[in-house]
């Protein structure tokens, strides 16, 4: 007995010791701190190959600004792209583009309240690129030149970014943020700053910010990629150790989001608001402390399980035939302040239903608090957590560098643990089974509070919509507390989607393509299956199924009354199971299967892994053979969509897109709008859409299925024979057809007026029919990239007139041979005409002289850089091998693309500019409504994160 008791005590002691242990640091990451305090993280990672990802994290953001510096943390981020010691003026972007780094797409940065982070991926295909990347990071950290000239030029760009934040959301947030950030410095330090400061600050003010906060002891350098760790560490020590901290450094203070006894309520409306929302925040009593011990890590896991179960209940309501909101969720996590976490809830609702949505969020939370969860709910949540963790673990050796660097940045800035996926997987696998309902139930009780609460309600201002009052909001809390609630009733779970059956399907023919590495089976029902085995990921399979035809085969009348219904068909579920039941059935499985009908195709897209391939095939089979018919589910979908779309045209940009689409499609009887409005839903025929779907998916013999990933051929073959070879077929072959309808042609200039804020948008489009030419198609795409470079240089860097903009060239064969070249940018209405002329002048230069060789070379470097990454991606291959079925293109394009890009010449681009950019030009401009000139001049934006480039 004594021996047994001693053993029990030993086990308890060992368990407590395990919980008291600190979370380990991932041993595969080299970390260190230089004598000046700069921290570094280095890891070798070969995905993608011959590339390295850099991050420079600075533990300083807008919260540290003085009153006369509001907006200058973000402005400083911009200035690092406008002149440094080794890259004066705009030479940095120019150099990085020359080695294949695309401005905005690859090269980027952001400023938030508490941090500034710079991001730079660099290809390592040329000697010296690693050193160049480190030199950029060094200059960003310490060597900004901050000349008067460059500062003053950048003011216009930053003010244009501020302009982008104007609108209904900004006007409402200006009113509710003082309550959301009650008595907090965060309310006065939004990263974008104030127009007054940005226009008028003296250059020495931003230099002082840089001197105070861009210092080694507030920085971390992260380097992850196909590198030699020892070599990189040596270079960091040699190049970054020489920099000193100020002799009297300013204190890096932390700022709180204070608690309060009262419940603060903000109810805000705006005539231009596009949707209705409700949000609650219940602040934690104490300050946030990062997880340090294993016990803390596991407690966070318990919290995640609890909120996941609550969200599963909310999702069940959303998927019901009487949804209380379009979307609703809760979570426990960070707020604007690093030092404070909170239990938070959010719902997107139909106008006028905010109080009911708040009531549902609170009732479900109260139900969980009073009665707890059920064992089956906990089991389901555990399986979801374990499945996600297992997926990450299985792909641990194929994790992209850009995922890893962000984790290390969070470790530096927020002290988030970084034990590595192997440790996390083992801990979760061992701890998860021991989690009890008592533990998860207790979590909700601790999260829900009666003080330090903030409620935010927003929506459109309409005479026929009555908004709730503060008294009604407070009464809702009291009503829920006293409500006669019943415990959650667990729904019966389905055991399988498809009843077991014996398949007689066979493989009638096998073909292989050694160049592409694909195998194609023609099945006994006529369906074709092409698959490619890859090792790009260790546990990922992507797939699609395509049949030519789509809704192009419908009459105009049938098309118009069904076009918006197809997206709603899956709301009904399959084989008698509702969408909610289907969601529960798929919990803990890595399965995504999505059927669709487009203008030229009917098909399915999906993603899974080896373990869940059978379930994915089962669901694919069910969507072909057993889609439910449920008008109530369809009507519920309309209700949810209406909450998002009923007021969408209040948004000036959406209004502009809608009105301009009406103009360009004025001769197309199949065009009734870019988004379904109430009148469109009223004219929609759900039964007709359902019948069209059933007819199209009853003919599997017209489908070609594609699978790419780490496929086990023997297992895969069995699943194909069971679920694809057994699908019904009619023996009929269909193809899409050209309806003959076209957009308007000729030169046109249109101006649309919407909105009260001084914001404009310019869109210049050249389009029409042509004879498809593969070389011209590539040249036109390249011309779009080159034009983007010139637009950024001219309109942003030279004229300081825009924040961002770009061009795109395209040529296609479906449904008819066509081309388009578009250029667009947002700007101030006072500059719209001038900048439009500048943009057209840049296009004319491309026509008259062709692009500069250096710009074409930048395009080539960037495109080839992307290609080398994409060619190791399953989805990229999926798109490549399925493209031929639709447009008849060369199936080996994916193998020859790099050579075709290299072969492009300046003359090729000039030729397509001359051919396609001299006619059929439509210039459309969005302007604010009359009177914008007299709008208030002092603005601030509610943006909580500002970026130098997009």
ChimeraX attribute file (.defattr): number of C-alpha atoms within 10 A of each C-alpha:
attribute: neighborCount
match mode: 1-to-1
recipient: residues
	/A:1	6
	/A:2	7
	/A:3	8
	/A:4	9
	/A:5	10
	/A:6	11
	/A:7	12
	/A:8	12
	/A:9	12
	/A:10	12
	/A:11	12
	/A:12	12
	/A:13	12
	/A:14	12
	/A:15	11
	/A:16	12
	/A:17	13
	/A:18	13
	/A:19	16
	/A:20	14
	/A:21	13
	/A:22	16
	/A:23	19
	/A:24	14
	/A:25	14
	/A:26	15
	/A:27	11
	/A:28	12
	/A:29	19
	/A:30	17
	/A:31	17
	/A:32	15
	/A:33	15
	/A:34	15
	/A:35	15
	/A:36	16
	/A:37	18
	/A:38	23
	/A:39	19
	/A:40	25
	/A:41	23
	/A:42	24
	/A:43	24
	/A:44	17
	/A:45	24
	/A:46	18
	/A:47	21
	/A:48	22
	/A:49	18
	/A:50	18
	/A:51	23
	/A:52	26
	/A:53	24
	/A:54	26
	/A:55	24
	/A:56	23
	/A:57	26
	/A:58	26
	/A:59	22
	/A:60	26
	/A:61	26
	/A:62	27
	/A:63	24
	/A:64	25
	/A:65	21
	/A:66	13
	/A:67	10
	/A:68	16
	/A:69	22
	/A:70	26
	/A:71	30
	/A:72	29
	/A:73	31
	/A:74	27
	/A:75	26
	/A:76	24
	/A:77	25
	/A:78	23
	/A:79	25
	/A:80	26
	/A:81	24
	/A:82	24
	/A:83	24
	/A:84	24
	/A:85	16
	/A:86	16
	/A:87	21
	/A:88	17
	/A:89	20
	/A:90	17
	/A:91	15
	/A:92	18
	/A:93	18
	/A:94	18
	/A:95	14
	/A:96	24
	/A:97	23
	/A:98	19
	/A:99	21
	/A:100	23
	/A:101	25
	/A:102	25
	/A:103	19
	/A:104	14
	/A:105	9
	/A:106	20
	/A:107	20
	/A:108	20
	/A:109	24
	/A:110	21
	/A:111	28
	/A:112	23
	/A:113	25
	/A:114	22
	/A:115	21
	/A:116	26
	/A:117	22
	/A:118	22
	/A:119	19
	/A:120	23
	/A:121	23
	/A:122	23
	/A:123	25
	/A:124	20
	/A:125	14
	/A:126	9
	/A:127	8
	/A:128	9
	/A:129	17
	/A:130	20
	/A:131	13
	/A:132	15
	/A:133	21
	/A:134	21
	/A:135	19
	/A:136	23
	/A:137	21
	/A:138	21
	/A:139	19
	/A:140	21
	/A:141	24
	/A:142	19
	/A:143	19
	/A:144	24
	/A:145	20
	/A:146	23
	/A:147	17
	/A:148	11
	/A:149	10
	/A:150	18
	/A:151	21
	/A:152	18
	/A:153	17
	/A:154	23
	/A:155	21
	/A:156	20
	/A:157	24
	/A:158	28
	/A:159	23
	/A:160	21
	/A:161	22
	/A:162	23
	/A:163	23
	/A:164	19
	/A:165	18
	/A:166	19
	/A:167	20
	/A:168	22
	/A:169	21
	/A:170	17
	/A:171	20
	/A:172	20
	/A:173	19
	/A:174	16
	/A:175	14
	/A:176	22
	/A:177	16
	/A:178	15
	/A:179	19
	/A:180	24
	/A:181	19
	/A:182	18
	/A:183	15
	/A:184	18
	/A:185	16
	/A:186	24
	/A:187	18
	/A:188	18
	/A:189	24
	/A:190	24
	/A:191	30
	/A:192	30
	/A:193	28
	/A:194	22
	/A:195	20
	/A:196	15
	/A:197	15
	/A:198	23
	/A:199	13
	/A:200	11
	/A:201	17
	/A:202	15
	/A:203	15
	/A:204	12
	/A:205	14
	/A:206	23
	/A:207	16
	/A:208	12
	/A:209	18
	/A:210	20
	/A:211	15
	/A:212	18
	/A:213	24
	/A:214	23
	/A:215	22
	/A:216	25
	/A:217	20
	/A:218	20
	/A:219	24
	/A:220	25
	/A:221	27
	/A:222	25
	/A:223	32
	/A:224	29
	/A:225	28
	/A:226	20
	/A:227	20
	/A:228	13
	/A:229	18
	/A:230	12
	/A:231	9
	/A:232	18
	/A:233	17
	/A:234	10
	/A:235	15
	/A:236	19
	/A:237	16
	/A:238	10
	/A:239	12
	/A:240	21
	/A:241	16
	/A:242	11
	/A:243	16
	/A:244	15
	/A:245	17
	/A:246	14
	/A:247	6
	/A:248	7
	/A:249	12
	/A:250	10
	/A:251	9
	/A:252	12
	/A:253	9
	/A:254	11
	/A:255	16
	/A:256	18
	/A:257	22
	/A:258	19
	/A:259	18
	/A:260	15
	/A:261	9
	/A:262	11
	/A:263	18
	/A:264	21
	/A:265	20
	/A:266	21
	/A:267	18
	/A:268	20
	/A:269	19
	/A:270	17
	/A:271	14
	/A:272	23
	/A:273	22
	/A:274	22
	/A:275	21
	/A:276	21
	/A:277	25
	/A:278	23
	/A:279	22
	/A:280	23
	/A:281	25
	/A:282	22
	/A:283	28
	/A:284	22
	/A:285	16
	/A:286	11
	/A:287	15
	/A:288	16
	/A:289	14
	/A:290	14
	/A:291	17
	/A:292	16
	/A:293	17
	/A:294	18
	/A:295	18
	/A:296	18
	/A:297	19
	/A:298	18
	/A:299	17
	/A:300	15
	/A:301	18
	/A:302	23
	/A:303	19
	/A:304	20
	/A:305	26
	/A:306	27
	/A:307	22
	/A:308	22
	/A:309	21
	/A:310	25
	/A:311	20
	/A:312	20
	/A:313	20
	/A:314	23
	/A:315	19
	/A:316	16
	/A:317	19
	/A:318	21
	/A:319	25
	/A:320	19
	/A:321	20
	/A:322	15
	/A:323	20
	/A:324	27
	/A:325	27
	/A:326	23
	/A:327	20
	/A:328	23
	/A:329	19
	/A:330	20
	/A:331	19
	/A:332	21
	/A:333	14
	/A:334	15
	/A:335	17
	/A:336	18
	/A:337	21
	/A:338	18
	/A:339	18
	/A:340	21
	/A:341	22
	/A:342	22
	/A:343	22
	/A:344	22
	/A:345	21
	/A:346	21
	/A:347	23
	/A:348	23
	/A:349	29
	/A:350	24
	/A:351	23
	/A:352	19
	/A:353	22
	/A:354	26
	/A:355	19
	/A:356	16
	/A:357	25
	/A:358	26
	/A:359	18
	/A:360	19
	/A:361	26
	/A:362	20
	/A:363	19
	/A:364	19
	/A:365	24
	/A:366	20
	/A:367	21
	/A:368	25
	/A:369	19
	/A:370	15
	/A:371	13
	/A:372	23
	/A:373	22
	/A:374	17
	/A:375	12
	/A:376	12
	/A:377	20
	/A:378	19
	/A:379	19
	/A:380	21
	/A:381	23
	/A:382	24
	/A:383	16
	/A:384	19
	/A:385	19
	/A:386	18
	/A:387	16
	/A:388	15
	/A:389	18
	/A:390	21
	/A:391	19
	/A:392	19
	/A:393	21
	/A:394	19
	/A:395	16
	/A:396	16
	/A:397	14
	/A:398	18
	/A:399	19
	/A:400	18
	/A:401	24
	/A:402	19
	/A:403	11
	/A:404	19
	/A:405	23
	/A:406	17
	/A:407	14
	/A:408	27
	/A:409	22
	/A:410	14
	/A:411	15
	/A:412	22
	/A:413	19
	/A:414	15
	/A:415	14
	/A:416	16
	/A:417	21
	/A:418	19
	/A:419	15
	/A:420	18
	/A:421	17
	/A:422	15
	/A:423	16
	/A:424	18
	/A:425	19
	/A:426	14
	/A:427	14
	/A:428	18
	/A:429	16
	/A:430	10
	/A:431	13
	/A:432	19
	/A:433	10
	/A:434	9
	/A:435	17
	/A:436	13
	/A:437	18
	/A:438	10
	/A:439	16
	/A:440	24
	/A:441	21
	/A:442	16
	/A:443	22
	/A:444	23
	/A:445	15
	/A:446	11
	/A:447	19
	/A:448	20
	/A:449	16
	/A:450	11
	/A:451	16
	/A:452	19
	/A:453	24
	/A:454	22
	/A:455	24
	/A:456	22
	/A:457	26
	/A:458	26
	/A:459	29
	/A:460	22
	/A:461	17
	/A:462	14
	/A:463	8
	/A:464	7
	/A:465	12
	/A:466	11
	/A:467	22
	/A:468	14
	/A:469	14
	/A:470	16
	/A:471	9
	/A:472	12
	/A:473	24
	/A:474	14
	/A:475	12
	/A:476	18
	/A:477	17
	/A:478	11
	/A:479	14
	/A:480	19
	/A:481	14
	/A:482	10
	/A:483	12
	/A:484	8
	/A:485	14
	/A:486	9
	/A:487	13
	/A:488	14
	/A:489	8
	/A:490	12
	/A:491	10
	/A:492	8
	/A:493	12
	/A:494	13
	/A:495	8
	/A:496	14
	/A:497	18
	/A:498	16
	/A:499	8
	/A:500	7
	/A:501	9
	/A:502	8
	/A:503	13
	/A:504	11
	/A:505	17
	/A:506	18
	/A:507	19
	/A:508	12
	/A:509	11
	/A:510	13
	/A:511	11
	/A:512	13
	/A:513	10
	/A:514	8
	/A:515	8
	/A:516	14
	/A:517	11
	/A:518	17
	/A:519	16
	/A:520	19
	/A:521	22
	/A:522	19
	/A:523	21
	/A:524	19
	/A:525	23
	/A:526	23
	/A:527	25
	/A:528	25
	/A:529	22
	/A:530	21
	/A:531	22
	/A:532	22
	/A:533	17
	/A:534	18
	/A:535	15
	/A:536	20
	/A:537	20
	/A:538	21
	/A:539	21
	/A:540	23
	/A:541	24
	/A:542	20
	/A:543	23
	/A:544	23
	/A:545	25
	/A:546	25
	/A:547	27
	/A:548	24
	/A:549	22
	/A:550	23
	/A:551	25
	/A:552	19
	/A:553	18
	/A:554	16
	/A:555	11
	/A:556	15
	/A:557	10
	/A:558	17
	/A:559	21
	/A:560	20
	/A:561	20
	/A:562	23
	/A:563	22
	/A:564	19
	/A:565	22
	/A:566	17
	/A:567	17
	/A:568	19
	/A:569	23
	/A:570	20
	/A:571	24
	/A:572	25
	/A:573	22
	/A:574	23
	/A:575	19
	/A:576	16
	/A:577	19
	/A:578	21
	/A:579	21
	/A:580	21
	/A:581	19
	/A:582	19
	/A:583	16
	/A:584	20
	/A:585	18
	/A:586	18
	/A:587	19
	/A:588	19
	/A:589	21
	/A:590	21
	/A:591	20
	/A:592	16
	/A:593	17
	/A:594	15
	/A:595	21
	/A:596	18
	/A:597	23
	/A:598	15
	/A:599	19
	/A:600	21
	/A:601	21
	/A:602	20
	/A:603	22
	/A:604	20
	/A:605	17
	/A:606	18
	/A:607	21
	/A:608	23
	/A:609	23
	/A:610	18
	/A:611	14
	/A:612	17
	/A:613	21
	/A:614	20
	/A:615	22
	/A:616	25
	/A:617	21
	/A:618	19
	/A:619	25
	/A:620	22
	/A:621	20
	/A:622	19
	/A:623	22
	/A:624	23
	/A:625	17
	/A:626	18
	/A:627	22
	/A:628	21
	/A:629	20
	/A:630	19
	/A:631	15
	/A:632	14
	/A:633	24
	/A:634	19
	/A:635	17
	/A:636	22
	/A:637	24
	/A:638	21
	/A:639	22
	/A:640	21
	/A:641	20
	/A:642	21
	/A:643	22
	/A:644	19
	/A:645	19
	/A:646	18
	/A:647	20
	/A:648	19
	/A:649	20
	/A:650	19
	/A:651	16
	/A:652	25
	/A:653	18
	/A:654	15
	/A:655	18
	/A:656	21
	/A:657	17
	/A:658	15
	/A:659	15
	/A:660	18
	/A:661	16
	/A:662	17
	/A:663	13
	/A:664	15
	/A:665	18
	/A:666	15
	/A:667	13
	/A:668	16
	/A:669	12
	/A:670	18
	/A:671	16
	/A:672	17
	/A:673	14
	/A:674	13
	/A:675	13
	/A:676	19
	/A:677	19
	/A:678	13
	/A:679	8
	/A:680	16
	/A:681	18
	/A:682	11
	/A:683	11
	/A:684	19
	/A:685	17
	/A:686	23
	/A:687	15
	/A:688	15
	/A:689	24
	/A:690	19
	/A:691	12
	/A:692	19
	/A:693	22
	/A:694	16
	/A:695	12
	/A:696	24
	/A:697	24
	/A:698	16
	/A:699	22
	/A:700	26
	/A:701	24
	/A:702	24
	/A:703	25
	/A:704	22
	/A:705	23
	/A:706	24
	/A:707	26
	/A:708	26
	/A:709	27
	/A:710	20
	/A:711	22
	/A:712	10
	/A:713	12
	/A:714	8
	/A:715	12
	/A:716	17
	/A:717	14
	/A:718	13
	/A:719	18
	/A:720	20
	/A:721	18
	/A:722	21
	/A:723	22
	/A:724	27
	/A:725	26
	/A:726	21
	/A:727	23
	/A:728	17
	/A:729	18
	/A:730	14
	/A:731	13
	/A:732	10
	/A:733	12
	/A:734	15
	/A:735	14
	/A:736	18
	/A:737	18
	/A:738	12
	/A:739	15
	/A:740	8
	/A:741	12
	/A:742	14
	/A:743	15
	/A:744	17
	/A:745	15
	/A:746	11
	/A:747	13
	/A:748	13
	/A:749	10
	/A:750	12
	/A:751	12
	/A:752	18
	/A:753	15
	/A:754	21
	/A:755	22
	/A:756	20
	/A:757	22
	/A:758	23
	/A:759	26
	/A:760	25
	/A:761	21
	/A:762	22
	/A:763	18
	/A:764	19
	/A:765	20
	/A:766	21
	/A:767	23
	/A:768	19
	/A:769	16
	/A:770	14
	/A:771	13
	/A:772	15
	/A:773	13
	/A:774	14
	/A:775	15
	/A:776	20
	/A:777	18
	/A:778	20
	/A:779	27
	/A:780	26
	/A:781	19
	/A:782	23
	/A:783	30
	/A:784	22
	/A:785	24
	/A:786	25
	/A:787	25
	/A:788	20
	/A:789	22
	/A:790	22
	/A:791	27
	/A:792	22
	/A:793	15
	/A:794	18
	/A:795	24
	/A:796	20
	/A:797	21
	/A:798	12
	/A:799	16
	/A:800	20
	/A:801	27
	/A:802	26
	/A:803	25
	/A:804	21
	/A:805	20
	/A:806	17
	/A:807	22
	/A:808	19
	/A:809	22
	/A:810	19
	/A:811	24
	/A:812	18
	/A:813	17
	/A:814	15
	/A:815	16
	/A:816	17
	/A:817	14
	/A:818	17
	/A:819	21
	/A:820	19
	/A:821	22
	/A:822	20
	/A:823	23
	/A:824	22
	/A:825	24
	/A:826	24
	/A:827	29
	/A:828	21
	/A:829	21
	/A:830	13
	/A:831	12
	/A:832	22
	/A:833	13
	/A:834	12
	/A:835	23
	/A:836	22
	/A:837	11
	/A:838	16
	/A:839	23
	/A:840	16
	/A:841	12
	/A:842	18
	/A:843	22
	/A:844	16
	/A:845	15
	/A:846	24
	/A:847	20
	/A:848	13
	/A:849	13
	/A:850	22
	/A:851	24
	/A:852	13
	/A:853	12
	/A:854	14
	/A:855	20
	/A:856	24
	/A:857	20
	/A:858	23
	/A:859	26
	/A:860	24
	/A:861	22
	/A:862	22
	/A:863	20
	/A:864	18
	/A:865	22
	/A:866	16
	/A:867	16
	/A:868	16
	/A:869	16
	/A:870	14
	/A:871	15
	/A:872	17
	/A:873	18
	/A:874	24
	/A:875	18
	/A:876	15
	/A:877	22
	/A:878	19
	/A:879	14
	/A:880	18
	/A:881	22
	/A:882	21
	/A:883	15
	/A:884	14
	/A:885	13
	/A:886	18
	/A:887	13
	/A:888	11
	/A:889	14
	/A:890	13
	/A:891	15
	/A:892	13
	/A:893	14
	/A:894	16
	/A:895	13
	/A:896	11
	/A:897	15
	/A:898	16
	/A:899	10
	/A:900	14
	/A:901	18
	/A:902	15
	/A:903	11
	/A:904	18
	/A:905	16
	/A:906	19
	/A:907	14
	/A:908	19
	/A:909	26
	/A:910	22
	/A:911	19
	/A:912	21
	/A:913	25
	/A:914	17
	/A:915	12
	/A:916	20
	/A:917	22
	/A:918	14
	/A:919	14
	/A:920	17
	/A:921	20
	/A:922	20
	/A:923	20
	/A:924	21
	/A:925	25
	/A:926	26
	/A:927	27
	/A:928	21
	/A:929	16
	/A:930	11
	/A:931	10
	/A:932	15
	/A:933	14
	/A:934	9
	/A:935	10
	/A:936	9
	/A:937	10
	/A:938	8
	/A:939	17
	/A:940	21
	/A:941	23
	/A:942	22
	/A:943	18
	/A:944	15
	/A:945	17
	/A:946	25
	/A:947	22
	/A:948	24
	/A:949	18
	/A:950	15
